[in-house]
Amino acid sequence: MTVIKFVKENREVIAAQGANLRFKALENGIDIYTLMGKMMNCGGYGQCGTCVVEVVEGSENLSPKTEVELKKLKKKPESYRLACQTLVNGPVSIQTKP
């Protein structure tokens, strides 16, 4: 088990190793979408890019960026990830809606 800390929300969520970041956020009532993302998200398939989060700490505890992320986030800071494409393997701090 590991801990995902959501900085803005001041919440910590317990997750199994290898858990999907988007799924754990939504399962625990953490809002990761902006208004547009709420209306137009792809449901976690990496196609829309609306579940962008910023990794504040623990990026080494996340799965490597997927090809989808590299394409969707190429003009964004290196610390940005798509929650739907990110697996958590250790403690991490996340900033939602960067």
Secondary structure, 3 states (H helix, E strand, C coil): CEEEEECCCCEEEEECCCEEHHHHHHHCCCCCCCHHHHHHCCCCCCCCCCCEEEEEECHHHECCCCHHHHHHCCCCCCCEEEHHHCEECCCEEEEECC
